[in-house]
Amino acid sequence: MHGEILNSLRDRITKFKFFRELLSCALCTGFWTGLILSVGSPTLTLYSSATCYLLYLITEILINYAYPEPSDV
């Protein structure tokens, strides 16, 4: 979702509304990636979705802890 490795590919893909919405949601990205990769195992889709979302939440917590928003007080 936020990585810089595939920026050029992401820029080309997100010209289409479907892919732009897909890559804006950690849960959606994990689900569809898992669905594509799990040709014969549907449970991998759910594991991929949950793992992607949990990693996203952990990353957001760590980023907010390392770089807190300045308080207005």
Backbone hydrogen bonds in HBPLUS format (Angstrom, degrees):
<---DONOR---> <-ACCEPTOR-->    atom                        ^
c    i                          cat <-CA-CA->   ^        H-A-AA   ^      H-
h    n   atom  resd res      DA  || num        DHA   H-A  angle D-A-AA Bond
n    s   type  num  typ     dist DA aas  dist angle  dist       angle   num
A0010-ARG N   A0006-LEU O   2.86 MM   4  6.07 165.8  1.88 160.8 165.6     1
A0011-ASP N   A0007-ASN O   2.82 MM   4  5.99 157.2  1.87 153.0 158.8     2
A0012-ARG N   A0008-SER O   3.27 MM   4  6.49 150.9  2.36 139.5 146.0     3
A0013-ILE N   A0009-LEU O   2.95 MM   4  6.18 160.8  1.99 153.9 159.7     4
A0014-THR N   A0010-ARG O   2.88 MM   4  5.87 165.4  1.90 154.8 158.1     5
A0016-PHE N   A0013-ILE O   3.18 MM   3  6.22 174.5  2.19 128.6 130.3     6
A0020-ARG N   A0016-PHE O   3.04 MM   4  6.25 155.0  2.10 154.4 162.4     7
A0021-GLU N   A0017-LYS O   2.98 MM   4  6.16 163.2  2.01 155.7 158.5     8
A0022-LEU N   A0018-PHE O   2.98 MM   4  6.12 151.2  2.06 140.5 149.5     9
A0023-LEU N   A0019-PHE O   2.96 MM   4  6.04 159.1  2.00 147.7 151.0    10
A0024-SER N   A0021-GLU O   3.27 MM   3  5.18 156.4  2.33  98.8 105.7    11
A0029-THR N   A0025-CYS O   2.93 MM   4  6.10 165.7  1.95 155.0 159.2    12
A0030-GLY N   A0026-ALA O   3.05 MM   4  6.15 165.0  2.07 146.7 150.6    13
A0031-PHE N   A0027-LEU O   3.01 MM   4  6.15 155.4  2.08 143.5 150.5    14
A0032-TRP N   A0028-CYS O   2.98 MM   4  6.15 177.8  1.98 161.3 160.7    15
A0033-THR N   A0029-THR O   3.00 MM   4  5.97 154.7  2.06 144.8 152.5    16
A0034-GLY N   A0030-GLY O   2.94 MM   4  5.95 159.6  1.99 141.2 147.4    17
A0035-LEU N   A0031-PHE O   2.84 MM   4  6.06 150.0  1.93 146.8 156.2    18
A0036-ILE N   A0032-TRP O   3.00 MM   4  6.13 157.4  2.05 142.6 147.6    19
A0037-LEU N   A0033-THR O   2.97 MM   4  6.17 159.7  2.02 149.7 155.6    20
A0038-SER N   A0034-GLY O   2.83 MM   4  5.74 135.7  2.02 143.5 153.9    21
A0044-LEU N   A0041-SER O   3.21 MM   3  5.72 144.6  2.34 111.2 119.7    22
A0045-THR N   A0042-PRO O   3.14 MM   3  5.40 137.1  2.34 101.8 112.7    23
A0047-TYR N   A0043-THR O   3.04 MM   4  6.35 162.0  2.07 153.0 158.3    24
A0048-SER N   A0044-LEU O   2.84 MM   4  5.89 159.5  1.88 146.7 152.4    25
A0049-SER N   A0045-THR O   3.02 MM   4  6.19 157.5  2.07 144.9 151.1    26
A0050-ALA N   A0046-LEU O   2.94 MM   4  6.10 168.5  1.95 151.2 154.2    27
A0051-THR N   A0047-TYR O   2.86 MM   4  5.92 162.7  1.89 149.5 155.0    28
A0052-CYS N   A0048-SER O   2.93 MM   4  5.97 164.7  1.95 147.0 151.6    29
A0053-TYR N   A0049-SER O   3.04 MM   4  6.18 161.6  2.07 147.5 152.6    30
A0054-LEU N   A0050-ALA O   2.90 MM   4  6.06 161.7  1.94 150.6 155.7    31
A0055-LEU N   A0051-THR O   2.94 MM   4  6.07 164.3  1.96 152.5 156.9    32
A0056-TYR N   A0052-CYS O   2.99 MM   4  6.14 149.6  2.09 141.1 149.8    33
A0057-LEU N   A0053-TYR O   2.95 MM   4  6.24 157.7  2.00 149.2 154.6    34
A0058-ILE N   A0054-LEU O   2.94 MM   4  6.18 164.5  1.97 153.3 157.2    35
A0059-THR N   A0055-LEU O   2.93 MM   4  6.04 160.1  1.97 145.1 151.0    36
A0060-GLU N   A0056-TYR O   2.94 MM   4  6.16 160.0  1.98 150.1 155.5    37
A0061-ILE N   A0057-LEU O   2.97 MM   4  6.20 158.3  2.02 149.8 155.6    38
A0062-LEU N   A0058-ILE O   2.96 MM   4  6.19 164.8  1.98 152.8 156.7    39
A0063-ILE N   A0059-THR O   2.89 MM   4  6.07 158.4  1.93 151.4 157.6    40
A0064-ASN N   A0060-GLU O   2.92 MM   4  6.05 162.1  1.95 147.6 152.7    41
A0065-TYR N   A0061-ILE O   2.90 MM   4  6.08 141.0  2.06 142.4 153.6    42
A0066-ALA N   A0062-LEU O   2.87 MM   4  6.05 157.6  1.92 147.6 153.4    43
A0067-TYR N   A0063-ILE O   2.80 MM   4  5.79 158.3  1.85 151.2 157.4    44
